Amino acid sequence: MNFNELIDRRHTHSEKWDSMERFYGVSPDTGLAMWVADMDFRPPSAVTAALQAEVAHGVHGYFGDESDHKAAVCGWMQARHGWAVAPECVSTVHGLVAGTALSVQAFTEPGDGIILFTPVYHAFARVIKANQRVVVESPLLLRDGRYVMDLEGLAAQLTGREKMVILCSPHNPGGRVWSVAELQAVAAFCLAHDLLLVSDEIHHDLVFAPHQHTVMPLAAPAIRERLVMLTAASKTFNIAGGLTGNVIIENAALRKRFTAAVMAAGSSPNRFGVLMATAAYQQGAGWLDELLVYLEGNRQVFDAGIATIAGLEPMRLEATYLGWVNFAATGLSPLDVIGRVQRDARIAASHGASFGTGGESYLRFTLATPRSRVEEAVRRLPAVFP
Ligand SMILES: Cc1ncc(COP(=O)(O)O)c(C=O)c1O
């Protein structure tokens, strides 16, 4: 796999490249798209082959019989994460934002509180608010340059209206791989306060050695009866356009409620997404191993480049390809920072404030792009932060 190949994604309905001018005022012709969390790489060849076979057959009707797909999901969980889960626990949804929304609808009521450890992936708060639930922010603390959860502070904040915790594991942004002890502490918190735990593990295959991700049911078996696991092939293999994700629930009663919410939404699997995910899980492991080596190189180039700029502090990523940089020490306002990065350096990066409390002085840079673009980004930035 040649991850160095520059693939022109302009005019392909790529959100990252074809919407950057509209959202950031950065032209895709001269700018660098580093906002949306997808990769500028082709997926494993097995994914392309699966789509080619579909096109060659030429009839694209409703998808039926998910047994291959569910077996592939469970096979991946067992092989890569050591978790033996039964296929009947898996529901296929239209991506994990949809999976989050359906979980909110299935397990909470309007007005209920849903806890987020902020800054965190922005769609969580968007979905919670759009469903008339209340976002309860538990700001992460910075310890030795890494995020840690403040469960004591959170306990003091509780009002009794909270029903759910949504944990991002590994964490986006900031790239924390939560330790087993940290996962156990969140799980114990949920049990102690009668909260349902939604563990969004969409980034759990994108982990840098020596860090090791532990899936929540293995870290804290006691939580399995009140756990909703969100996983997907979409980030791992760069097939997010297929909008296919897995909601895995071992508790049969909870699963029944979730299935009812899927039914209420009138949702059924997307043929193209399921075909891609199945092929990726079945045959993509080698590609992923190569990708992780490449991303590690990108992370090093980025961190080294950022470190040369006074006032910029990259968080040390343990997982994800999302560089999270603090600009606070420049003394500039977030608006000034954004202006310099977008207008002067012509880089579209995600604004930290959109991730909630604690994100205001940060920008998030997607590093899953050919190395020459990461090098170009760290060439441009020093000029605008002299
Ligand atoms: C934590 C997290 N969950 C979910 C998603 C998006 O999921 P999907 O594309 O499957 O809706 C993202 C995308 O960046 C993410 O970072």
The ligand as a Tripos MOL2 file, in Angstrom:
@<TRIPOS>MOLECULE
LIG
   16    16     1     0     0
SMALL
NO_CHARGES

@<TRIPOS>ATOM
      1 C1        -15.9650    9.2830   18.4800 C.3       1 LIG1
      2 C2        -16.6490    9.2880   17.1610 C.ar      1 LIG1
      3 N1        -17.8470    8.6970   17.0210 N.ar      1 LIG1
      4 C3        -18.4980    8.6700   15.8440 C.ar      1 LIG1
      5 C4        -17.9450    9.2650   14.7270 C.ar      1 LIG1
      6 C5        -18.6810    9.2650   13.4230 C.3       1 LIG1
      7 O1        -19.2950    8.0760   13.2290 O.3       1 LIG1
      8 P1        -20.1120    7.7580   11.8780 P.3       1 LIG1
      9 O2        -19.3540    8.3390   10.7470 O.co2     1 LIG1
     10 O3        -20.1430    6.2810   11.8920 O.co2     1 LIG1
     11 O4        -21.4570    8.3610   12.0760 O.co2     1 LIG1
     12 C6        -16.7120    9.9120   14.8220 C.ar      1 LIG1
     13 C7        -16.1390   10.5810   13.6510 C.2       1 LIG1
     14 O5        -15.1950   11.3140   13.7260 O.2       1 LIG1
     15 C8        -16.0410    9.9080   16.0670 C.ar      1 LIG1
     16 O6        -14.8590   10.4870   16.2070 O.3       1 LIG1
@<TRIPOS>BOND
     1     1     2 1
     2     2     3 ar
     3     2    15 ar
     4     3     4 ar
     5     4     5 ar
     6     5     6 1
     7     5    12 ar
     8     6     7 1
     9     7     8 1
    10     8     9 2
    11     8    10 1
    12     8    11 1
    13    12    13 1
    14    12    15 ar
    15    13    14 2
    16    15    16 1
@<TRIPOS>SUBSTRUCTURE
     1 LIG1         1 GROUP 0 **** ****
